[in-house]
Amino acid sequence: MKALFKLKKQACIAFLCLLCATTTNAQIEFKTFKRNPIPIVSEHSSPFAATLLDYHDFKIEGKSRWATTKGSWYLKYKAMFDFRCKEPFMGVGITYAENGFRTGYTFRLVDCQIVEDSIGFLKNKYLYNNADTLRRWNLPPRNTMEPARTEGIIRRLGIEYFTFVAVVFDPSKHSKFIEVPESGRENDFMTYMEIFRYPADVDVFVYDFEIDNWVYVGSVTVSGDHELELYVLHRFAPRYLKNCRCPAGADL
């Protein structure tokens, strides 16, 4: 009886994974359109100047020796997102020439897994705290600000391997801020996290290093985080699709 139950469970899991893969591969039709007028980014905003997603900050805070509240409480806020293939690299803020400031996500996509693995390898060189080591690997000095340090590493590996995709929401329609009481700060300063409501129309930009600015490529209507990432990956980096997670509840 136990063997039969185990066999049925394995068959169910296999079916769920197959369903996930089928859905991922089949979901390539999206409602895309062009804004009129076409959005223009008014400031030359570097893709390296973006910020960590909020729950990444919460994770760092929970591990800090000076944290008011320690632990894995950040997982509660991570669970509010549903990225299953390629989690956004960072949050992004973009200022339009018209209609003001908008926020969203930046996906850092690499067309070669070896290059992507090398990012972490080179970042670990800073743990040695040795100027000679950094010079040997042709890396920015240790006192370089983090965005410029990351840019130095990526340029060192070859910018031609990278695609930066920004997806931004209309804050008046889709932006929502929630309180994060676990994130203790001095003087009772309350921490807030921005989340986005779906369904949503998002504007999609790709960073063009020749003109040093974001270029609008179109807009898409999506029903959630997972559908958003599927659109981005199908269009710009399909190699990541093979690493999509199975649906929640498939205990692999």
C-alpha positions in Angstrom: 0.0 0.0 0.0 2.8 2.4 0.9 4.6 1.6 -2.4 1.4 2.3 -4.3 0.9 5.6 -2.5 4.5 6.6 -3.2 4.1 5.7 -6.9 0.9 7.8 -7.2 2.7 10.7 -5.5 5.6 10.5 -7.9 3.3 10.3 -10.8 1.4 13.4 -9.6 4.6 15.3 -9.1 5.8 14.4 -12.6 2.4 15.5 -14.0 2.6 18.8 -12.2 6.2 19.5 -13.5 5.1 18.5 -17.0 2.1 20.8 -16.7 4.4 23.6 -15.6 6.8 23.1 -18.5 3.9 22.9 -21.0 2.3 26.1 -19.6 5.7 27.9 -19.7 6.4 26.9 -23.2 2.9 27.5 -24.5 2.4 30.9 -22.8 4.0 33.0 -25.5 1.0 35.0 -26.6 0.8 38.3 -24.7 -1.3 41.4 -25.2 1.3 43.8 -26.3 0.9 47.4 -27.6 2.7 50.7 -28.1 2.1 53.7 -25.9 1.1 56.9 -27.7 3.1 59.0 -27.3 6.0 56.7 -26.9 7.6 57.0 -23.4 11.0 58.7 -23.3 13.3 58.4 -20.4 14.4 61.9 -19.5 17.5 61.1 -17.5 20.4 58.9 -18.3 19.9 56.5 -15.5 22.5 53.7 -15.3 21.1 50.2 -14.8 23.7 49.7 -12.1 22.3 52.5 -10.0 19.1 50.5 -9.1 18.3 49.3 -5.6 17.9 45.9 -4.0 14.4 44.5 -3.8 13.0 45.3 -0.4 13.0 41.8 0.9 16.7 41.5 0.0 17.3 44.4 2.3 15.2 42.7 4.9 17.3 39.6 4.6 20.5 41.5 5.1 19.0 43.3 8.1 17.9 40.1 9.7 21.5 38.8 9.5 23.2 41.9 10.8 24.8 41.8 14.2 23.2 45.2 14.9 19.7 44.2 13.8 16.8 45.0 16.2 15.0 41.9 14.9 17.0 38.9 13.7 16.0 35.9 11.8 14.2 34.8 8.6 11.2 37.1 8.9 12.0 38.4 5.5 10.6 35.2 4.0 7.1 36.5 4.8 7.7 39.4 2.4 9.5 37.3 -0.2 6.3 35.2 -0.4 4.4 38.2 -1.6 6.2 37.8 -5.0 5.6 35.0 -7.5 8.8 34.9 -9.6 9.5 31.3 -10.5 12.1 31.5 -13.4 14.4 34.5 -12.9 13.9 36.8 -10.0 14.4 40.4 -10.8 17.9 41.7 -10.4 16.8 44.9 -8.7 14.1 47.5 -8.3 14.3 50.4 -10.7 13.1 54.0 -10.8 12.7 55.7 -14.2 11.8 59.3 -14.9 9.8 59.9 -18.1 10.2 63.0 -20.1 6.4 63.3 -19.5 4.2 61.8 -16.8 6.9 61.8 -14.2 8.6 59.1 -12.1 7.7 55.3 -12.3 9.1 52.3 -10.5 9.3 48.6 -11.2 11.9 45.8 -11.8 15.2 45.4 -13.6 16.0 42.0 -15.0 19.8 41.4 -15.6 20.0 38.7 -18.2 23.2 36.9 -19.3 23.4 34.8 -22.4 26.1 32.5 -21.1 26.0 30.6 -17.8 29.8 30.7 -17.5 29.7 34.5 -17.6 26.9 34.6 -15.1 28.7 32.3 -12.7 31.8 34.5 -13.0 30.0 37.5 -11.5 29.9 35.8 -8.1 33.4 34.5 -8.5 34.8 38.0 -9.1 32.7 39.6 -6.4 34.2 37.1 -3.9 37.6 38.6 -4.6 36.6 41.5 -2.5 36.4 39.3 0.5 40.2 39.0 0.5 40.5 42.7 1.2 43.7 42.8 -0.8 44.4 45.5 -3.3 46.9 43.3 -5.2 44.3 40.6 -5.7 41.9 43.2 -7.2 44.6 44.5 -9.5 45.5 41.0 -10.6 41.9 40.4 -11.6 41.5 43.9 -13.1 38.7 44.9 -10.7 37.7 48.3 -9.3 39.3 49.2 -5.9 37.6 48.1 -2.7 36.5 51.6 -1.8 34.5 51.9 -5.0 30.7 52.4 -4.5 28.7 49.2 -5.0 27.0 50.2 -8.3 30.3 51.3 -9.9 31.9 48.1 -8.6 29.2 45.9 -10.1 29.5 47.9 -13.4 33.3 47.3 -13.4 32.8 43.6 -12.9 30.2 43.3 -15.7 32.3 45.4 -18.1 35.3 43.3 -17.2 33.3 40.2 -18.3 32.0 41.8 -21.5 28.9 44.0 -21.7 27.9 42.2 -24.9 26.8 39.2 -22.9 24.3 41.2 -20.8 20.8 42.5 -21.4 19.2 44.8 -18.9 15.4 44.9 -19.1 13.3 47.4 -17.1 9.6 46.9 -16.6 7.8 49.8 -14.9 4.3 50.3 -13.6 2.0 53.3 -13.5 2.2 54.1 -9.7 -1.2 55.9 -9.7 -2.9 52.6 -10.8 -0.7 49.7 -9.6 1.6 50.8 -6.7 0.8 50.0 -3.1 2.9 50.5 0.0 2.6 48.2 3.1 4.0 48.6 6.5 6.9 46.3 7.7 6.8 46.4 11.5 9.5 43.7 11.8 12.0 46.0 10.3 12.9 47.8 13.5 14.4 51.3 13.1 15.4 54.0 15.5 13.0 56.6 16.7 10.0 54.5 15.7 10.6 55.2 12.0 8.2 52.9 10.1 9.6 50.9 7.1 7.4 50.5 4.1 7.6 48.1 1.1 6.3 48.8 -2.4 4.3 46.1 -4.1 2.4 46.1 -7.4 -1.2 45.2 -8.1 -2.2 43.1 -11.0 -3.6 42.9 -13.7 -1.3 45.7 -15.0 0.0 47.4 -18.1 3.8 47.6 -17.8 6.2 49.6 -20.0 9.3 47.6 -21.1 12.7 49.2 -21.7 16.1 47.8 -22.7 19.3 49.6 -21.8 21.3 50.8 -24.8 25.0 51.3 -23.8 25.7 53.1 -27.0 23.4 56.0 -26.1 23.7 55.4 -22.4 20.0 55.4 -21.8 16.9 53.2 -21.6 15.0 52.6 -24.9 11.3 51.8 -25.0 10.4 48.6 -26.8 6.7 48.3 -26.0 4.1 47.6 -23.3 2.4 44.4 -22.2 -0.6 43.5 -20.1 0.2 40.9 -17.4 -1.9 39.2 -14.7 1.0 38.6 -12.2 4.7 38.4 -11.4 5.1 35.0 -13.1 3.4 36.1 -16.3 5.6 39.2 -16.3 8.8 37.2 -16.1 7.5 34.8 -18.7 7.1 37.7 -21.1 10.5 39.1 -20.4 12.3 35.7 -20.7 10.4 34.5 -23.8 11.3 37.8 -25.5 14.9 38.4 -24.3 16.4 35.3 -22.7 14.6 32.0 -23.2 17.5 30.0 -21.8 16.2 30.8 -18.2 12.9 29.1 -18.9 14.3 25.7 -18.3 14.9 26.6 -14.7 11.3 27.5 -13.8 10.1 26.0 -10.6 7.2 23.5 -10.5 3.9 24.8 -9.0 3.7 25.3 -5.2 2.9 22.0 -3.5 5.0 19.7 -5.7 7.4 18.4 -3.0 10.5 17.5 -5.0 
